[in-house]
Structures are given as C-alpha cells and as structure tokens.
Amino acid sequence: MKQILDKIELFLLCFTVFAIPVHIKVTSIAIGLLLLIAFLKKDNYKEFARLYKNPAFIILIVPYLLYFTGLIHTRHMTDAVIQLEIITSLLVFPIIFTSYKSNALKYRPELIQSFFILGVVMAYFICMSVAVPAYINKGDINVFLYQDFSGVIKGPHHLSYNVIFAIVILLSNMIKKTPLLYLEKKLTGVKFILLLIFTVFLFQLTSKATILLFFGVVAFIFVYAVSKKIISYKIAIPSVLLIILISVVAFSTHKINVRFKNLFRVVGHSEQVDLKSQESTALRIAAFKAGSNVVKENFWFGVGTGDIAYAMNDYYKAHNYQGAYIHNISPHNQFLRSFVMHGVIGFASLLSVFGLMIYVAVKNKHFLLMLWIIVMAVLFSTEDMFGIQDGIVFFCFYTSYFVFCPKETIMPKT
C-alpha cells in the first residue's frame, strides 16, 4: 500500500510543479490530493505529531498564523478571508514535504526538477502557438512581447518567476550541482538549446526585475564555474557571447528599450518621482513610499489581513498619489506588504523564513538553494509574492522542498 501511495505522491508532485508555469489553478486539485495522501500514510502520524517541535516547520507556518490572527482587527472580513485562502500553501506544503521525506522511490529529484523544466517548455509552446497566428493576422511584432505574449497563461511578471528559475536549474545542472533526468553529458546540446529558448522567453516577457536578475545570476555562475574550473573558457566564453548577442537584439526592440529607459530614468530621479505618473516604475516607487508611511502609522500590529488595499488607497487619495490611486496599486514588495498588514512581527516572520533558508543552504552547501534565496529576495522586493496564487504556490513548493529535503536536490559527488 505504501509503495502505491508513494507513486501517487510523486506523480502528483510532478504534476503540480509542471502545472505551476502552465495553469496555476489546476495545482489546487493536486495540492488537495497530496494533503490527502499525506494523511493516508499511517507512518506519517508520528512525524506529524513531532512537527510542533520542529523549528523549521514553526518558522514556515508563522506567516500563515499571522494572517489568521490578523482577522481579529480587520475591517473587511471578506477580503481577509480571500487573503487567508490564497496563502493556505504556507501551511499545506510543509505538511506535504514532511510526508514526502518517507517516499522511497528512485529518481525523485530528477523527476520533479525535470517536470518543472517541461512545464516552462509547455508554457512557451502555448504562448508561441497563440502569438504566431496573431502575428500572421496583424503583422504586429508586439504580439511576441509582454502581456500580449503571456496573457493566454498569466501575467508576464508572474510567468517570468518560473522562467528565471528554470534557467537557474539548467545552469546549476550544467556545472554539476543539480540533478536532472536524462540531461547529463550525452544531452549537453539539449541543455544549451533549452537555455537559449528560456533566455529568449525571458526577454519576450520583458519583466525588468527578472531580466536584471538574469544578468546577475549568469555573471555569478560564470565567475564561479570558471574559478572552480568546472567549465572551460572554450565553453564559457561562447555561451556568454551568445547571451550578449540575444541581449543586444532584445534591447533593440522598441518595447523593451522603452521599458528599461523609463526604469533607469525614474530610479535615477526617485526623489522627484511624478505622483501623477502612470508609468509602471513610477507607480511602484509611489506605492513603496505610501506603504512606508502607512507602516509608520501601524508599526506594531499593522492594518489587518483584509485592509491593506483600503489603507493604501486612503493614503493615495489623502496625499494626491493620482497614478497609484487610479490603478489601485499594491505595495509590489512582499516585505513591505507583510509589514503593512501585520506590523513589525509580520516583517520579522519573513526575515525568519529567509534566515532559515540561508541556514539550510550553508549547512548543506546547497548551491541551488542559495540561488533560490537570491531569486526570492529580488522577487520579494519587487512583487507581492503572497498576494497571488502564482507567487505563493511557487514559493511554498520549492522552499518547503529545499528545507525538508535539503540533500535531495544536490548532485551526488562521483
């Protein structure tokens, strides 16, 4: 019976991680079934009974508990309940991966990581299958970029989370740090092709934060791999030159060029940002300034789980933040969002989660987890990761996986 449950559990995990880039809504079904499997395994009960003694489990679920206790002083209960439903993954995935630790099947990490890669490939195929006919009909190159390109699946920023991490996994595998199924030496060419496709995909999404993150990650891995003599200059230099070529072509397109020009212009004059502007970077800076002031007024306990949108809009209206008010802009910063909602304890709870991940990464010399931490730190600083299902499911899946099964995603030494 256990072997059957193990097979179903692994299948559901592979399905979940495959569906994250493709259709986030269907992950809810798989997550529910994974929770059921966890409680059908009788051997898990002893482990579950000890979870309250497990510091990692406590740290991971504290943000969820704060969302729950934040119901006490919220004025908008309907919105609070919706928020609570969205972040259920904070509680569920630690339980799922506690169960998964007893799974005895072979090739578990290879399958899970490979199915995520396949999910991103499928997402690209779906986007292209819509964009190509649209281009034939309209002749507009913009159908291959930004919202027009990704809209069939999800927003470009949200899809870019998955693409950048798929690139990270591939690069980590190429320097022999992360296992993938059937993508070892004999299929090195396949990995390069996938890396090329995902790089193009990322630029087509034109998410500023993840593109800048891409350059940082590539530079870090290049320096690391060459300094450790993991790859030779004969491979590294042509790869970097190819990435530079793709980047030059990408930045020559009007939409990408304009988005980054606006980014550098607004950031360079952030103190004089136009509060009436509806440009995306200006809106984010305005939201951050407003959120920081709301924090000062609600430092200890926050505004409550369901009141963040109302508190932000009240501030926008009172201080004439016209652009942000018109678009009902959220903080676009999970650290700030948690601070506004649940006060200093909410902010500290997120720092504790990152502290836990850093501890696990250092203790296990976990290269992929360290890269995950960097990716998440950037995304948490530019997105409301707990405000959307795309963010919370993705974060909770991999964070729980790395924390509860740290050694599984490390390439064994040969």
Secondary structure, 3 states (H helix, E strand, C coil): CHHHHHHHHHHHHHHHHHHHHHCHHHHHHHHHHHHHHHHHCCCHHHHHHCHHHCHHHHHHHHHHHHHHHCCCCCCCHHHHHHHHHHCCHHHHHHHHHHHHCCCCCCCHHHHHHHHHHHHHHHHHHHHHHHHHHHHHHHCCHHHHCHHHHHCCCCCHHHHHHHHHHHHHHHHHHHCCCCCCCCCCHHHHHHHHHHHHHHHHHHHHHCCHHHHHHHHHHHHHHHHHHHHCCCCCHHHHHHHHHHHHHHHHHHHCCHHHHHHHHHHHHHHHCHHHCCCCCCCHHHHHHHHHHHHHHHHHHCCCCCCCCCCHHHHHHHHHHHCCCHHHHHHCCCCCCHHHHHHHHHHHHHHHHHHHHHHHHHHHHHHHCCHHHHHHHHHHHHHHHHCCCCCCHHHHHHHHHHHHHHHHCCCCCCCCCC
